[in-house]
Amino acid sequence: MRLFIAVAADDEVQAAAAAAVARLSRAGGNFRWVDPRDMHTTLRYFGPMSESDLPVVRDLMTHAAAQIEPFEIVYGSVGAFDSPEEARVVWIGLNSGLTSMERAAKLVGLAEKRPFSPHMTLGRNRKKVAPPEFVAALQAEPILNMRRPVSRLSLYASKPTSFGHAYEIVFEAELKGA
């Protein structure tokens, strides 16, 4: 199984993300869209691990969560890495809560070479470029401005299935910082 620590999206954010995916999928292109029930903002990706590694990861999360006060994030604009025209990954970014998310990522041991850019992935492009209709639809997406309290960190297990990967939350650590 592949493990990662994330902030799970609540029902309201999932519904808004599903509406954005529905609009964007009608605009064309060759995207693999994320099931809204699996939407999250990743703090640290571990990759393949065995079940025997779970206690170590749970301890790491519990220790980190004890140092983090509950905080708020605000989901904002829909965008794309690398650009709308070369939309490799389509996402919803954060307008607020970036400092707290970055601190949480560091406490769980984020080890990325590139700068931390918290986002919720909506889909991935199977081609190198996006059609003009998709670019226009992406640029027309409304800013969500959705506030969400963050009170826990979630450990996800990603398991391969016949339709891609299925995500399951296998542990959660409540934020308890003073």
C-alpha positions in Angstrom: 0.0 0.0 0.0 1.0 3.6 -0.6 0.7 5.9 2.4 0.3 9.7 2.7 -0.8 12.2 5.3 -3.4 14.7 4.3 -6.2 17.1 5.4 -9.4 15.5 4.2 -12.0 17.5 2.4 -15.4 17.8 4.1 -18.8 17.1 2.4 -19.3 20.8 1.4 -15.8 21.0 -0.2 -16.3 17.7 -1.9 -19.6 18.9 -3.4 -18.0 22.1 -4.7 -15.1 20.1 -6.1 -17.6 17.7 -7.8 -19.4 20.6 -9.4 -16.1 22.0 -10.7 -15.1 18.6 -12.1 -18.6 18.3 -13.8 -18.1 21.7 -15.5 -14.5 21.0 -16.5 -15.2 17.5 -17.8 -17.8 18.9 -20.2 -15.2 21.2 -21.7 -13.2 18.4 -23.3 -9.7 17.1 -22.9 -8.4 13.8 -21.8 -8.4 14.0 -18.0 -8.6 11.4 -15.3 -10.8 13.0 -12.6 -10.5 12.3 -8.9 -13.6 10.9 -7.2 -14.9 13.7 -4.9 -15.0 11.3 -1.9 -11.2 11.0 -2.2 -10.4 14.7 -2.3 -7.8 15.8 0.2 -4.8 18.2 0.5 -1.6 16.2 0.9 1.0 17.1 3.5 3.4 14.3 3.1 3.6 11.4 0.6 5.5 8.3 1.8 5.0 6.0 -1.1 4.9 2.2 -0.9 5.1 0.9 2.7 4.3 -2.3 4.5 1.6 -2.7 7.2 4.4 -3.1 9.7 5.4 0.6 9.1 2.0 1.9 10.3 2.9 2.2 14.0 5.8 4.5 13.1 3.7 6.7 10.9 0.9 6.9 13.5 3.5 7.9 16.1 4.8 10.6 13.8 1.3 11.9 13.2 0.4 11.9 16.9 3.6 13.7 17.8 3.1 16.3 15.1 -0.7 16.8 15.9 0.2 17.5 19.6 2.2 20.5 18.4 -0.4 22.0 16.0 -3.3 24.1 17.1 -6.6 23.6 15.1 -6.6 26.2 12.3 -8.7 27.3 9.3 -8.0 27.0 5.6 -9.8 28.7 2.8 -10.2 26.9 -0.6 -9.9 29.4 -3.4 -9.2 29.3 -7.1 -9.2 26.4 -9.5 -5.9 26.3 -11.5 -3.4 23.9 -13.1 0.2 22.9 -12.9 2.1 23.8 -15.2 -0.3 26.2 -16.9 -3.9 26.2 -18.1 -2.6 25.4 -21.6 -0.3 22.6 -20.4 -2.6 21.5 -17.6 -0.7 18.5 -16.2 -2.7 18.6 -12.9 -5.9 20.5 -12.2 -6.4 21.7 -8.6 -8.1 23.9 -6.1 -5.6 26.0 -4.2 -5.8 27.6 -0.8 -6.3 31.3 -0.3 -5.7 31.2 3.5 -4.1 28.9 6.0 -0.9 28.4 4.0 1.4 29.0 6.9 -0.4 26.5 9.2 -0.4 23.9 6.4 3.3 24.4 5.7 4.0 24.0 9.5 2.0 20.8 9.6 3.8 19.5 6.5 7.2 20.2 8.1 6.2 18.5 11.4 5.2 15.3 9.6 8.5 15.4 7.8 7.8 16.8 4.3 10.8 16.1 2.2 10.0 17.5 -1.2 12.6 19.1 -3.4 10.1 21.6 -4.8 8.4 24.3 -2.8 5.3 23.2 -0.8 2.2 24.2 -2.6 -0.9 22.9 -0.8 -3.7 22.1 -3.2 -6.5 19.6 -3.7 -6.1 17.7 -6.9 -9.2 17.5 -9.1 -7.7 15.6 -12.0 -4.7 14.7 -14.1 -4.2 15.2 -17.9 -3.4 12.2 -20.0 -2.1 14.4 -22.7 0.6 17.1 -22.9 -1.8 20.0 -23.8 -5.3 21.0 -23.0 -7.8 22.0 -25.7 -8.7 25.7 -26.0 -12.3 24.9 -24.7 -10.9 23.4 -21.6 -8.5 26.3 -21.0 -11.4 28.8 -21.3 -13.5 26.7 -18.9 -10.7 26.5 -16.4 -10.1 30.2 -16.5 -13.9 30.8 -16.0 -14.1 28.7 -12.9 -15.4 30.7 -9.9 -13.3 31.3 -6.8 -14.7 29.0 -4.1 -13.8 31.1 -1.0 -14.8 28.1 1.2 -13.7 28.2 4.8 -12.9 24.9 6.5 -11.7 24.2 10.0 -8.8 21.8 10.3 -8.9 19.7 13.5 -7.1 16.5 12.4 -4.6 14.9 10.2 -5.6 11.9 8.2 -3.4 8.9 7.2 -4.5 7.5 3.8 -3.7 4.2 2.3 -3.9 4.0 -1.5 -4.5 0.6 -2.9 -4.5 -0.4 -6.5 -7.9 -1.5 -8.0 -9.2 -2.4 -11.4 -10.3 1.2 -11.9 -7.2 3.0 -10.5 -6.5 3.5 -6.8 -8.9 3.4 -3.9 -8.2 5.6 -0.9 -9.0 4.7 2.7 -8.3 6.7 5.8 -6.6 4.3 8.2 -5.7 6.6 11.1 -6.5 10.2 12.2 -4.7 12.3 14.7 -6.5 15.2 16.4 -4.7 18.6 16.5 -4.0 19.4 20.2 -1.4 22.2 20.1 -1.8 24.9 22.8 
